[in-house]
Amino acid sequence: MGAGAGTSTGGGTSTGASTGTGGGAGTSTGTSAGTDTGATPGAGTASGAGTGAGGPAGLRDFYENPAVPVASGDARSRRQARLLAAALDRPGALVLDVGCGDGTAAAVAGPILAGHRIVGVDWSHDALRRARPRMSHVVRGEVDGGGLPFADGCADAVLFSEVIEHLVDPDRAMDELRRVLRPGGHLMLSTPNLAAWYNRALLLAGRQPVFSEVSLRGIHGRPGTEVVGHLRLFTARALRSFLRSAGFEDVRVSAAPFHGVPRGLRLIDRAACAVPSAASILLAHARRG
């Protein structure tokens, strides 16, 4: 997307924002971007994030660090894209991937969402640099501070994948996502499940749950070795309640497996998706009221 060019849907609805130079748009002073799924139960590997919290400079520096992984699991991306493809009722929809990270998830979702326009949004310069080869359009923006560089009601759908767990102020983020969605527009949100089946066992054993963190400098009391910066964690019940209170309707929660589960436990993890309240990853689909 060139400098000064706004994005638009297939029907010509302008987003009302210029992208700046090099595909970036707006300025970033707070929270916005990234994808991740946290830490591996019992395996010591993880993939994490990209959405810094507004305020503390340490968090912003952490998420801008190229060593912090920004890719997520393909299974979650495919499931989320299929849900959205089934929900979109017309071709040429504008889909904002808020927290696009390095664009890996959008690359997986792209063939499933063929015929729709996906615009990646992230505040991290490093994430956007890596996303550009995988996405046609990327924009620098945030869900805190100055807000997203899009007009009210311009988007048909928002993908918000593994971002909310990184936010200091998730309420403000939901206000901003609701603002850019058209009435009846779709929110597709994913986040790790605090009550995942293995976390229940870990808590019974007095261990820190997977996906939770107490420090940005190291792992303490839970499986895994990589810090990814999780600040908020949800259960399925909490996520439904939170989205309804933020003004979203028809909230439905399904599930996806976690790509970091050790190989010997992956069948169990996939089976747990039949019961979202116990699954690894929560997939929420809601509409703007």
C-alpha positions in Angstrom: 0.0 0.0 0.0 1.6 3.3 -1.1 2.0 6.4 1.0 -1.2 8.4 1.3 -3.4 5.6 0.0 -6.4 4.5 2.1 -7.6 1.0 2.1 -11.1 0.1 0.9 -13.5 -2.7 0.7 -14.5 -4.2 -2.7 -17.5 -1.8 -2.6 -15.2 1.2 -2.4 -15.7 2.1 1.3 -12.6 4.0 2.3 -11.0 3.3 5.7 -10.2 6.9 5.9 -6.6 6.5 6.8 -3.4 6.9 4.9 -0.7 4.3 5.4 2.3 6.6 5.6 5.6 5.6 4.0 6.6 2.0 3.5 3.2 0.6 4.3 3.1 2.1 7.8 0.3 4.3 9.1 -0.3 6.5 12.0 1.8 6.6 15.1 2.2 4.2 17.9 2.2 5.2 21.5 0.5 2.3 23.2 -0.8 -1.2 22.7 -1.5 -3.0 19.5 -0.2 -5.9 17.7 1.1 -9.4 17.6 0.2 -13.0 17.7 1.2 -15.8 20.0 0.0 -18.8 21.9 2.2 -18.7 25.0 4.3 -21.5 26.4 4.6 -25.2 25.8 3.1 -27.6 28.4 6.0 -29.8 29.4 8.0 -29.1 26.2 10.0 -26.0 26.8 9.2 -24.3 23.5 6.7 -21.5 22.8 5.7 -18.9 20.3 4.8 -15.5 21.4 3.7 -12.2 20.7 3.8 -8.7 19.5 1.4 -6.5 21.3 2.9 -4.2 23.8 1.0 -2.6 26.5 0.6 1.2 26.6 2.7 2.9 29.2 5.7 1.0 30.5 8.6 1.4 28.1 10.0 -2.0 29.1 6.9 -3.8 27.6 7.2 -1.8 24.4 10.9 -2.7 24.1 10.1 -6.3 24.9 7.6 -6.7 22.0 9.8 -4.8 19.6 12.6 -7.2 20.2 13.2 -9.4 17.1 14.1 -12.3 19.3 10.5 -12.5 20.6 8.6 -14.9 18.3 5.5 -13.5 16.6 4.2 -16.6 14.8 1.3 -18.8 15.9 0.0 -22.3 15.2 -1.4 -23.1 11.7 -4.3 -25.1 13.2 -5.7 -22.1 15.0 -5.3 -19.9 11.9 -7.1 -22.4 9.7 -10.0 -22.9 12.1 -10.5 -19.2 12.6 -10.4 -18.5 8.9 -13.0 -21.2 8.1 -15.3 -19.7 10.8 -14.9 -16.3 9.3 -15.3 -17.5 5.7 -18.6 -19.1 6.6 -19.8 -16.0 8.4 -19.0 -13.4 5.6 -22.2 -13.0 3.5 -20.7 -11.1 0.5 -17.5 -11.1 -1.5 -14.9 -8.4 -1.2 -15.1 -7.9 2.6 -12.5 -5.8 4.3 -10.8 -7.9 7.0 -8.4 -6.2 9.5 -5.9 -8.6 11.0 -5.1 -6.5 14.1 -1.9 -7.8 15.6 -0.8 -9.5 12.4 2.7 -10.1 13.7 5.0 -11.5 10.9 2.0 -12.3 8.7 2.3 -16.1 9.0 -1.3 -16.5 10.2 -2.6 -14.3 7.4 -0.7 -16.4 4.9 -2.4 -19.5 6.2 -5.8 -17.9 6.2 -5.4 -16.2 2.8 -6.5 -19.1 0.6 -9.5 -19.8 2.8 -10.5 -16.1 2.7 -10.0 -15.8 -1.1 -12.1 -13.0 -2.5 -11.8 -10.9 0.6 -9.2 -8.2 1.4 -7.0 -8.7 4.4 -5.1 -5.8 5.8 -2.4 -6.5 8.4 -2.1 -4.1 11.4 0.7 -4.0 13.9 2.5 -1.4 15.9 5.8 -3.2 15.8 8.1 -2.1 13.0 10.0 -5.4 13.1 6.8 -7.4 12.8 5.6 -5.3 9.9 8.9 -5.7 8.1 8.5 -9.5 8.3 4.8 -9.4 7.4 5.2 -7.4 4.1 6.4 -10.3 2.0 3.4 -12.4 3.1 0.6 -9.8 3.0 -0.5 -7.4 0.2 -1.2 -4.6 2.6 0.2 -3.8 6.1 -0.5 -0.7 8.2 1.1 0.5 11.4 -1.5 1.2 14.1 -2.5 0.6 17.6 -5.6 -0.3 19.7 -4.6 2.1 22.5 -3.4 5.7 22.6 -4.1 7.2 19.2 -6.3 4.3 18.0 -6.4 2.4 14.8 -5.9 4.5 11.6 -9.3 3.5 10.1 -12.7 5.2 9.8 -15.7 4.3 12.0 -17.6 1.3 10.7 -15.3 0.6 7.8 -14.4 -3.1 8.4 -16.5 -6.1 7.8 -14.5 -8.3 10.1 -11.6 -8.1 12.6 -9.2 -10.9 13.3 -7.7 -10.4 16.8 -5.5 -13.5 17.3 -3.5 -14.0 20.5 -3.4 -10.3 21.2 -5.7 -9.7 24.1 -3.6 -11.6 26.6 -0.9 -9.0 26.1 -2.9 -5.9 26.9 -2.9 -3.7 29.9 -6.3 -2.2 29.0 -8.4 -4.8 27.0 -11.5 -2.7 27.6 -10.2 0.1 25.5 -9.0 -2.3 22.9 -12.5 -3.7 22.5 -13.9 -0.2 22.2 -11.5 0.5 19.3 -12.3 -2.8 17.5 -16.0 -2.2 17.9 -15.5 1.3 16.5 -13.9 0.2 13.3 -16.4 -2.6 12.7 -19.6 -2.0 10.8 -22.9 -2.8 12.6 -23.2 -6.6 12.4 -19.5 -6.9 11.6 -17.6 -9.9 12.8 -15.0 -10.2 15.5 -12.9 -13.3 15.4 -10.8 -13.4 18.6 -8.5 -16.1 19.9 -6.6 -16.4 23.1 -5.0 -19.1 25.3 -7.3 -20.8 27.8 -6.4 -20.4 31.4 -8.5 -23.5 32.2 -6.9 -25.8 29.5 -6.9 -29.4 30.5 -3.2 -29.5 31.4 -3.5 -26.3 33.4 -6.0 -27.9 35.6 -3.6 -30.7 36.4 -0.7 -28.2 36.9 -2.8 -26.2 39.4 -3.7 -29.3 41.3 0.0 -30.0 41.5 0.7 -26.5 42.8 2.4 -25.4 39.5 2.0 -22.2 37.6 -0.4 -22.7 34.6 1.0 -22.7 31.1 0.5 -19.4 29.3 0.8 -17.5 32.5 3.9 -15.5 33.4 5.1 -13.6 36.5 8.2 -11.9 34.9 9.5 -10.6 31.6 13.0 -11.8 32.5 12.4 -15.5 32.9 10.1 -18.5 33.5 9.1 -19.3 37.1 7.1 -22.3 38.2 5.6 -23.4 34.9 6.7 -25.6 31.9 8.4 -23.8 29.0 11.5 -21.7 28.5 10.4 -18.6 26.6 8.9 -15.5 28.0 6.1 -14.1 25.7 4.6 -11.3 27.8 1.1 -12.5 28.8 -0.7 -10.1 31.1 -4.3 -11.3 30.9 -5.7 -14.8 30.8 -9.3 -15.9 30.1 -11.5 -18.9 30.7 -14.3 -19.6 28.2 -16.9 -18.3 30.6 -14.9 -15.1 31.3 -14.3 -14.5 27.6 -18.0 -14.7 26.8 -18.9 -12.4 29.6 -16.2 -9.9 28.7 -17.2 -9.7 25.0 -20.9 -9.2 25.8 -20.1 -6.4 28.3 -18.0 -4.8 25.5 -21.1 -4.5 23.3 -20.8 -7.6 21.1 -23.6 -10.0 20.4 -24.1 -13.6 19.4 -20.9 -14.6 21.2 -19.9 -18.2 20.4 -16.8 -19.9 21.7 -15.1 -22.9 20.0 -11.6 -24.2 20.3 -8.3 -25.0 18.6 -5.3 -27.1 19.6 -2.0 -25.6 20.7 0.8 -26.2 18.4 3.3 -26.4 21.2 1.8 -29.4 23.0 4.4 -32.3 23.1 3.9 -34.8 20.3 2.7 -37.6 22.7 -0.1 -35.4 24.0 -1.4 -34.0 20.8 -4.2 -36.5 20.3 -5.5 -35.6 23.8 -5.2 -31.9 22.9 -7.2 -32.2 19.7 -9.9 -34.3 21.5 -10.2 -31.5 24.1 -11.4 -29.1 21.4 -14.8 -30.9 21.6 -15.1 -29.2 25.0 -14.0 -25.5 24.6 -13.9 -24.9 28.3 -11.0 -27.4 28.6 -9.3 -26.8 25.2 -5.9 -25.1 24.8 -7.0 -22.2 22.6 -10.3 -20.3 22.8 -11.8 -19.1 19.5 -14.5 -16.5 20.0 -16.9 -15.3 17.2 -19.0 -12.3 17.9 -20.9 -9.6 16.1 -20.9 -5.9 16.7 -24.2 -4.9 18.2 
